[in-house]
Amino acid sequence: MRGSLREIIHSPFRIVYRHDPKTVRIVRIWRSERQLRLTEHEDKPT
């Protein structure tokens, strides 16, 4: 089974990674020049 893709937003960077049971693999990192606005739901950790 493949791990799930997840995203971290740490302004101005966005990081996409794959989380497997034993490893974490970085898929992509990029810098966004635009300010990202999160809704209240997206801003709170689950």
mmCIF file of the N, C-alpha and C atoms, coordinates in Angstrom:
data_MODEL
# 
_entry.id   MODEL 
# 
loop_
_atom_site.group_PDB 
_atom_site.id 
_atom_site.type_symbol 
_atom_site.label_atom_id 
_atom_site.label_alt_id 
_atom_site.label_comp_id 
_atom_site.label_asym_id 
_atom_site.label_entity_id 
_atom_site.label_seq_id 
_atom_site.pdbx_PDB_ins_code 
_atom_site.Cartn_x 
_atom_site.Cartn_y 
_atom_site.Cartn_z 
_atom_site.occupancy 
_atom_site.B_iso_or_equiv 
_atom_site.pdbx_formal_charge 
_atom_site.auth_seq_id 
_atom_site.auth_comp_id 
_atom_site.auth_asym_id 
_atom_site.auth_atom_id 
_atom_site.pdbx_PDB_model_num 
ATOM 1   N N  . MET A 1 1  ? 0.844   -1.183 0.000  1.00 0.00 ? 1  MET A N  1 
ATOM 2   C CA . MET A 1 1  ? 0.000   0.000  0.000  1.00 0.00 ? 1  MET A CA 1 
ATOM 3   C C  . MET A 1 1  ? 0.887   1.242  0.000  1.00 0.00 ? 1  MET A C  1 
ATOM 4   N N  . ARG A 1 2  ? 0.533   2.223  -0.790 1.00 0.00 ? 2  ARG A N  1 
ATOM 5   C CA . ARG A 1 2  ? 1.301   3.467  -0.867 1.00 0.00 ? 2  ARG A CA 1 
ATOM 6   C C  . ARG A 1 2  ? 0.838   4.406  0.229  1.00 0.00 ? 2  ARG A C  1 
ATOM 7   N N  . GLY A 1 3  ? 1.767   5.220  0.705  1.00 0.00 ? 3  GLY A N  1 
ATOM 8   C CA . GLY A 1 3  ? 1.440   6.193  1.736  1.00 0.00 ? 3  GLY A CA 1 
ATOM 9   C C  . GLY A 1 3  ? 0.612   7.334  1.185  1.00 0.00 ? 3  GLY A C  1 
ATOM 10  N N  . SER A 1 4  ? 0.115   8.136  2.084  1.00 0.00 ? 4  SER A N  1 
ATOM 11  C CA . SER A 1 4  ? -0.729  9.246  1.667  1.00 0.00 ? 4  SER A CA 1 
ATOM 12  C C  . SER A 1 4  ? 0.110   10.478 1.358  1.00 0.00 ? 4  SER A C  1 
ATOM 13  N N  . LEU A 1 5  ? -0.347  11.256 0.388  1.00 0.00 ? 5  LEU A N  1 
ATOM 14  C CA . LEU A 1 5  ? 0.295   12.530 0.077  1.00 0.00 ? 5  LEU A CA 1 
ATOM 15  C C  . LEU A 1 5  ? -0.240  13.576 1.040  1.00 0.00 ? 5  LEU A C  1 
ATOM 16  N N  . ARG A 1 6  ? 0.657   14.391 1.553  1.00 0.00 ? 6  ARG A N  1 
ATOM 17  C CA . ARG A 1 6  ? 0.272   15.446 2.478  1.00 0.00 ? 6  ARG A CA 1 
ATOM 18  C C  . ARG A 1 6  ? 0.978   16.723 2.074  1.00 0.00 ? 6  ARG A C  1 
ATOM 19  N N  . GLU A 1 7  ? 0.450   17.841 2.571  1.00 0.00 ? 7  GLU A N  1 
ATOM 20  C CA . GLU A 1 7  ? 1.024   19.135 2.239  1.00 0.00 ? 7  GLU A CA 1 
ATOM 21  C C  . GLU A 1 7  ? 1.207   19.958 3.502  1.00 0.00 ? 7  GLU A C  1 
ATOM 22  N N  . ILE A 1 8  ? 2.357   20.619 3.585  1.00 0.00 ? 8  ILE A N  1 
ATOM 23  C CA . ILE A 1 8  ? 2.623   21.565 4.664  1.00 0.00 ? 8  ILE A CA 1 
ATOM 24  C C  . ILE A 1 8  ? 2.725   22.938 4.019  1.00 0.00 ? 8  ILE A C  1 
ATOM 25  N N  . ILE A 1 9  ? 2.033   23.903 4.588  1.00 0.00 ? 9  ILE A N  1 
ATOM 26  C CA . ILE A 1 9  ? 2.135   25.277 4.117  1.00 0.00 ? 9  ILE A CA 1 
ATOM 27  C C  . ILE A 1 9  ? 2.782   26.076 5.234  1.00 0.00 ? 9  ILE A C  1 
ATOM 28  N N  . HIS A 1 10 ? 3.995   26.512 4.976  1.00 0.00 ? 10 HIS A N  1 
ATOM 29  C CA . HIS A 1 10 ? 4.742   27.342 5.927  1.00 0.00 ? 10 HIS A CA 1 
ATOM 30  C C  . HIS A 1 10 ? 5.208   28.544 5.125  1.00 0.00 ? 10 HIS A C  1 
ATOM 31  N N  . SER A 1 11 ? 4.333   29.545 5.087  1.00 0.00 ? 11 SER A N  1 
ATOM 32  C CA . SER A 1 11 ? 4.523   30.693 4.213  1.00 0.00 ? 11 SER A CA 1 
ATOM 33  C C  . SER A 1 11 ? 5.944   31.238 4.278  1.00 0.00 ? 11 SER A C  1 
ATOM 34  N N  . PRO A 1 12 ? 6.566   31.472 3.149  1.00 0.00 ? 12 PRO A N  1 
ATOM 35  C CA . PRO A 1 12 ? 6.047   31.424 1.783  1.00 0.00 ? 12 PRO A CA 1 
ATOM 36  C C  . PRO A 1 12 ? 6.263   30.074 1.091  1.00 0.00 ? 12 PRO A C  1 
ATOM 37  N N  . PHE A 1 13 ? 6.619   29.032 1.834  1.00 0.00 ? 13 PHE A N  1 
ATOM 38  C CA . PHE A 1 13 ? 6.917   27.741 1.225  1.00 0.00 ? 13 PHE A CA 1 
ATOM 39  C C  . PHE A 1 13 ? 5.744   26.777 1.305  1.00 0.00 ? 13 PHE A C  1 
ATOM 40  N N  . ARG A 1 14 ? 5.661   25.919 0.298  1.00 0.00 ? 14 ARG A N  1 
ATOM 41  C CA . ARG A 1 14 ? 4.686   24.822 0.280  1.00 0.00 ? 14 ARG A CA 1 
ATOM 42  C C  . ARG A 1 14 ? 5.469   23.543 0.042  1.00 0.00 ? 14 ARG A C  1 
ATOM 43  N N  . ILE A 1 15 ? 5.194   22.536 0.836  1.00 0.00 ? 15 ILE A N  1 
ATOM 44  C CA . ILE A 1 15 ? 5.933   21.275 0.779  1.00 0.00 ? 15 ILE A CA 1 
ATOM 45  C C  . ILE A 1 15 ? 4.933   20.140 0.638  1.00 0.00 ? 15 ILE A C  1 
ATOM 46  N N  . VAL A 1 16 ? 5.137   19.305 -0.379 1.00 0.00 ? 16 VAL A N  1 
ATOM 47  C CA . VAL A 1 16 ? 4.304   18.116 -0.558 1.00 0.00 ? 16 VAL A CA 1 
ATOM 48  C C  . VAL A 1 16 ? 5.179   16.910 -0.252 1.00 0.00 ? 16 VAL A C  1 
ATOM 49  N N  . TYR A 1 17 ? 4.656   16.008 0.577  1.00 0.00 ? 17 TYR A N  1 
ATOM 50  C CA . TYR A 1 17 ? 5.437   14.834 0.947  1.00 0.00 ? 17 TYR A CA 1 
ATOM 51  C C  . TYR A 1 17 ? 4.549   13.602 1.017  1.00 0.00 ? 17 TYR A C  1 
ATOM 52  N N  . ARG A 1 18 ? 5.163   12.428 0.897  1.00 0.00 ? 18 ARG A N  1 
ATOM 53  C CA . ARG A 1 18 ? 4.458   11.147 0.990  1.00 0.00 ? 18 ARG A CA 1 
ATOM 54  C C  . ARG A 1 18 ? 4.834   10.521 2.318  1.00 0.00 ? 18 ARG A C  1 
ATOM 55  N N  . HIS A 1 19 ? 3.817   10.181 3.094  1.00 0.00 ? 19 HIS A N  1 
ATOM 56  C CA . HIS A 1 19 ? 4.034   9.603  4.422  1.00 0.00 ? 19 HIS A CA 1 
ATOM 57  C C  . HIS A 1 19 ? 3.728   8.111  4.364  1.00 0.00 ? 19 HIS A C  1 
ATOM 58  N N  . ASP A 1 20 ? 4.768   7.287  4.463  1.00 0.00 ? 20 ASP A N  1 
ATOM 59  C CA . ASP A 1 20 ? 4.638   5.834  4.510  1.00 0.00 ? 20 ASP A CA 1 
ATOM 60  C C  . ASP A 1 20 ? 4.816   5.395  5.962  1.00 0.00 ? 20 ASP A C  1 
ATOM 61  N N  . PRO A 1 21 ? 4.468   4.152  6.291  1.00 0.00 ? 21 PRO A N  1 
ATOM 62  C CA . PRO A 1 21 ? 4.603   3.699  7.684  1.00 0.00 ? 21 PRO A CA 1 
ATOM 63  C C  . PRO A 1 21 ? 6.006   3.877  8.268  1.00 0.00 ? 21 PRO A C  1 
ATOM 64  N N  . LYS A 1 22 ? 7.048   3.696  7.456  1.00 0.00 ? 22 LYS A N  1 
ATOM 65  C CA . LYS A 1 22 ? 8.412   3.785  7.989  1.00 0.00 ? 22 LYS A CA 1 
ATOM 66  C C  . LYS A 1 22 ? 9.226   4.941  7.444  1.00 0.00 ? 22 LYS A C  1 
ATOM 67  N N  . THR A 1 23 ? 8.715   5.644  6.441  1.00 0.00 ? 23 THR A N  1 
ATOM 68  C CA . THR A 1 23 ? 9.495   6.719  5.822  1.00 0.00 ? 23 THR A CA 1 
ATOM 69  C C  . THR A 1 23 ? 8.631   7.925  5.486  1.00 0.00 ? 23 THR A C  1 
ATOM 70  N N  . VAL A 1 24 ? 9.292   9.044  5.328  1.00 0.00 ? 24 VAL A N  1 
ATOM 71  C CA . VAL A 1 24 ? 8.666   10.262 4.815  1.00 0.00 ? 24 VAL A CA 1 
ATOM 72  C C  . VAL A 1 24 ? 9.517   10.706 3.635  1.00 0.00 ? 24 VAL A C  1 
ATOM 73  N N  . ARG A 1 25 ? 8.886   10.891 2.478  1.00 0.00 ? 25 ARG A N  1 
ATOM 74  C CA . ARG A 1 25 ? 9.616   11.276 1.269  1.00 0.00 ? 25 ARG A CA 1 
ATOM 75  C C  . ARG A 1 25 ? 9.114   12.623 0.773  1.00 0.00 ? 25 ARG A C  1 
ATOM 76  N N  . ILE A 1 26 ? 10.045  13.535 0.562  1.00 0.00 ? 26 ILE A N  1 
ATOM 77  C CA . ILE A 1 26 ? 9.696   14.849 0.022  1.00 0.00 ? 26 ILE A CA 1 
ATOM 78  C C  . ILE A 1 26 ? 9.400   14.688 -1.467 1.00 0.00 ? 26 ILE A C  1 
ATOM 79  N N  . VAL A 1 27 ? 8.252   15.184 -1.898 1.00 0.00 ? 27 VAL A N  1 
ATOM 80  C CA . VAL A 1 27 ? 7.857   15.109 -3.303 1.00 0.00 ? 27 VAL A CA 1 
ATOM 81  C C  . VAL A 1 27 ? 8.183   16.419 -4.012 1.00 0.00 ? 27 VAL A C  1 
ATOM 82  N N  . ARG A 1 28 ? 7.826   17.538 -3.379 1.00 0.00 ? 28 ARG A N  1 
ATOM 83  C CA . ARG A 1 28 ? 8.044   18.833 -4.023 1.00 0.00 ? 28 ARG A CA 1 
ATOM 84  C C  . ARG A 1 28 ? 8.088   19.933 -2.970 1.00 0.00 ? 28 ARG A C  1 
ATOM 85  N N  . ILE A 1 29 ? 8.970   20.909 -3.184 1.00 0.00 ? 29 ILE A N  1 
ATOM 86  C CA . ILE A 1 29 ? 9.035   22.108 -2.356 1.00 0.00 ? 29 ILE A CA 1 
ATOM 87  C C  . ILE A 1 29 ? 9.055   23.296 -3.304 1.00 0.00 ? 29 ILE A C  1 
ATOM 88  N N  . TRP A 1 30 ? 8.234   24.282 -3.037 1.00 0.00 ? 30 TRP A N  1 
ATOM 89  C CA . TRP A 1 30 ? 8.294   25.485 -3.848 1.00 0.00 ? 30 TRP A CA 1 
ATOM 90  C C  . TRP A 1 30 ? 7.914   26.699 -3.023 1.00 0.00 ? 30 TRP A C  1 
ATOM 91  N N  . ARG A 1 31 ? 8.302   27.841 -3.540 1.00 0.00 ? 31 ARG A N  1 
ATOM 92  C CA . ARG A 1 31 ? 8.051   29.110 -2.868 1.00 0.00 ? 31 ARG A CA 1 
ATOM 93  C C  . ARG A 1 31 ? 6.946   29.839 -3.617 1.00 0.00 ? 31 ARG A C  1 
ATOM 94  N N  . SER A 1 32 ? 5.938   30.233 -2.891 1.00 0.00 ? 32 SER A N  1 
ATOM 95  C CA . SER A 1 32 ? 4.823   30.956 -3.484 1.00 0.00 ? 32 SER A CA 1 
ATOM 96  C C  . SER A 1 32 ? 4.964   32.434 -3.138 1.00 0.00 ? 32 SER A C  1 
ATOM 97  N N  . GLU A 1 33 ? 4.974   33.270 -4.144 1.00 0.00 ? 33 GLU A N  1 
ATOM 98  C CA . GLU A 1 33 ? 5.101   34.708 -3.913 1.00 0.00 ? 33 GLU A CA 1 
ATOM 99  C C  . GLU A 1 33 ? 3.780   35.319 -3.460 1.00 0.00 ? 33 GLU A C  1 
ATOM 100 N N  . ARG A 1 34 ? 2.682   34.674 -3.813 1.00 0.00 ? 34 ARG A N  1 
ATOM 101 C CA . ARG A 1 34 ? 1.376   35.176 -3.386 1.00 0.00 ? 34 ARG A CA 1 
ATOM 102 C C  . ARG A 1 34 ? 1.100   34.745 -1.959 1.00 0.00 ? 34 ARG A C  1 
ATOM 103 N N  . GLN A 1 35 ? 0.426   35.589 -1.207 1.00 0.00 ? 35 GLN A N  1 
ATOM 104 C CA . GLN A 1 35 ? 0.012   35.227 0.140  1.00 0.00 ? 35 GLN A CA 1 
ATOM 105 C C  . GLN A 1 35 ? -1.176  34.282 0.039  1.00 0.00 ? 35 GLN A C  1 
ATOM 106 N N  . LEU A 1 36 ? -1.097  33.172 0.742  1.00 0.00 ? 36 LEU A N  1 
ATOM 107 C CA . LEU A 1 36 ? -2.168  32.185 0.729  1.00 0.00 ? 36 LEU A CA 1 
ATOM 108 C C  . LEU A 1 36 ? -3.086  32.443 1.908  1.00 0.00 ? 36 LEU A C  1 
ATOM 109 N N  . ARG A 1 37 ? -4.365  32.558 1.643  1.00 0.00 ? 37 ARG A N  1 
ATOM 110 C CA . ARG A 1 37 ? -5.331  32.764 2.717  1.00 0.00 ? 37 ARG A CA 1 
ATOM 111 C C  . ARG A 1 37 ? -6.039  31.450 2.990  1.00 0.00 ? 37 ARG A C  1 
ATOM 112 N N  . LEU A 1 38 ? -5.983  31.021 4.238  1.00 0.00 ? 38 LEU A N  1 
ATOM 113 C CA . LEU A 1 38 ? -6.638  29.787 4.637  1.00 0.00 ? 38 LEU A CA 1 
ATOM 114 C C  . LEU A 1 38 ? -7.982  30.103 5.259  1.00 0.00 ? 38 LEU A C  1 
ATOM 115 N N  . THR A 1 39 ? -8.938  29.226 5.016  1.00 0.00 ? 39 THR A N  1 
ATOM 116 C CA . THR A 1 39 ? -10.221 29.373 5.691  1.00 0.00 ? 39 THR A CA 1 
ATOM 117 C C  . THR A 1 39 ? -10.053 28.927 7.133  1.00 0.00 ? 39 THR A C  1 
ATOM 118 N N  . GLU A 1 40 ? -11.020 29.220 7.961  1.00 0.00 ? 40 GLU A N  1 
ATOM 119 C CA . GLU A 1 40 ? -10.933 28.851 9.375  1.00 0.00 ? 40 GLU A CA 1 
ATOM 120 C C  . GLU A 1 40 ? -10.763 27.347 9.530  1.00 0.00 ? 40 GLU A C  1 
ATOM 121 N N  . HIS A 1 41 ? -11.454 26.566 8.699  1.00 0.00 ? 41 HIS A N  1 
ATOM 122 C CA . HIS A 1 41 ? -11.364 25.102 8.768  1.00 0.00 ? 41 HIS A CA 1 
ATOM 123 C C  . HIS A 1 41 ? -9.959  24.621 8.428  1.00 0.00 ? 41 HIS A C  1 
ATOM 124 N N  . GLU A 1 42 ? -9.331  25.186 7.418  1.00 0.00 ? 42 GLU A N  1 
ATOM 125 C CA . GLU A 1 42 ? -7.998  24.763 6.984  1.00 0.00 ? 42 GLU A CA 1 
ATOM 126 C C  . GLU A 1 42 ? -6.909  25.214 7.948  1.00 0.00 ? 42 GLU A C  1 
ATOM 127 N N  . ASP A 1 43 ? -7.169  26.282 8.678  1.00 0.00 ? 43 ASP A N  1 
ATOM 128 C CA . ASP A 1 43 ? -6.169  26.849 9.569  1.00 0.00 ? 43 ASP A CA 1 
ATOM 129 C C  . ASP A 1 43 ? -5.978  26.033 10.846 1.00 0.00 ? 43 ASP A C  1 
ATOM 130 N N  . LYS A 1 44 ? -6.987  25.277 11.246 1.00 0.00 ? 44 LYS A N  1 
ATOM 131 C CA . LYS A 1 44 ? -6.921  24.512 12.494 1.00 0.00 ? 44 LYS A CA 1 
ATOM 132 C C  . LYS A 1 44 ? -6.411  23.104 12.234 1.00 0.00 ? 44 LYS A C  1 
ATOM 133 N N  . PRO A 1 45 ? -5.474  22.628 13.070 1.00 0.00 ? 45 PRO A N  1 
ATOM 134 C CA . PRO A 1 45 ? -4.993  21.247 12.903 1.00 0.00 ? 45 PRO A CA 1 
ATOM 135 C C  . PRO A 1 45 ? -6.080  20.246 13.242 1.00 0.00 ? 45 PRO A C  1 
ATOM 136 N N  . THR A 1 46 ? -6.043  19.093 12.595 1.00 0.00 ? 46 THR A N  1 
ATOM 137 C CA . THR A 1 46 ? -7.038  18.054 12.877 1.00 0.00 ? 46 THR A CA 1 
ATOM 138 C C  . THR A 1 46 ? -6.492  17.025 13.816 1.00 0.00 ? 46 THR A C  1 
# 
